Amino acid sequence: MSEITRLHTGQRSSKIVMHGDTIYLTGQVGTAGESIQQQTRECLEKIDGLLAEVGSDNTRLLQVTIWLADMQDFAAMNEVWNAWVPEGHSPARACGESRLARPELLVEFIVTAAKP
C-alpha cells in the first residue's frame, strides 16, 4: 500500500498531498483585486514553488482544472498560461466558469502532477 504524505496541512486542506508517484496541489489563487493576468501569474508562481518543494516542475503536469469567475477572461488567462507551459508538456486540462470563494478572485488552478 502506498503511503500518503501531506505537507502544509491546515484544518481544511493540505497544500500538497503525495500518493505513490502522484502530487496533488490544493487550489491556487492570486491576490484579490489584481488583473486576470496578474492573478494567473501569481497562481502559476505558487504552483512552481509547491512543485519545486517536492522535486517536480511544470514539465510533470498531468491534469489541471482551471476555474474562471468569468469566461470572458479565458483569452487573457491563456496568454499567461501558454507562456508558462513548456512546449510538448501540456497537461490534460479543463476550464470552466464558477463562483470562487471571494468575489474579487478571478481564477483558481487545481493541479495534479507526477513525481520525477
N, C-alpha and C positions, 0 to 999 in steps of 0.2 A: 504494500500500500504506500503510495506517495505521500510524503509529508507536506503539510500546508504551512507556509511561512507568511506571517502578516507583519508589515512594517508601518510605523507611524499610525498605530491603532488608537482610535478615539471611541467615544460612546456609540457613534452611529456607523462609522466605517473605518477601513484601513486605507491609507493612500496607495499601498502596494500589497497585493496578495500573489504569492507564487505557489504553484502546484505542478509538480513534475517539471517539465520544460516550458511551462506557460506562465506569463506575467500578466496580471490584471491590474489596471490602474483605476482608481476612483475617478469620477467625472472631474474634469479640469475646466475652470472658468477664469476669465481675466478680470481686470479691475473695472468695476462698475463705472459707467459714465464715459468710458473711452469709446472710440470708434470701433466698428466691427473689425477693421484691420488690426487695430492695436490689441483688442481683446483676443483675436485669433493668435497674434504673435506671442502674447503672454501665455496663452494656453499651451502653445507648442513649445515654448521655452520651459515651462513647467514639466511637460511630458519628457523633453530632453533630459532634464535634471533627474527625474524619477527613474527613467530607464538607465541612465548612466550609473545611478546609485546601485543598481543590481547587475551592472556589467553588460547592458544591452544598449540599443540605439534605434534610430528610426529606419534603419535598413532591415530590422527584425519585426516590423509591424505585421500582425496577422489580420486584425479586424479593427476598424474604427467606426464608431457611431457618432455622428455629429448632430446636435440639436441646435437649431436656429430659432430665435424668438420671432423672426420674420424672414420668410423665404426670399424676400426682396434683397436680402443681404447675401444670397447664395454666391453670386459672381464675385463680390468683394472679398468674401471669406476664401473662395477658391484661389484668388490671386496670391494670397499669402500661403495657403496650403500647397499649391503647385510648386512654389519656390522652395518649400521645406522638404517635401517628399523626394528622396533621391530617385533619379530615373531608374526604372526597372524594379523598384521596390514598393510599388503601390499596393496597399493592403486591400482586402475586401472592405467595402465601405458602404454605409448607409447614411443618408442625411434627410432629416425631416424637420418640420416646424413644431415647436412645443412651447408652452409657457414654462419659463425657467423659474428657479427658486426665488429670484427677486426680479422685479420689472426692469431694472437697469442693466441686467445681464443680457447679452445679445447672442452668446454662443457657448456651448459646452461640448467637450470632446470626451468620449469614453473609449479607452484603448485596451486592446489585448495584443501582446507581443510575445515573441519567443526568446528564451534564453540562448545565448551563443553556444 
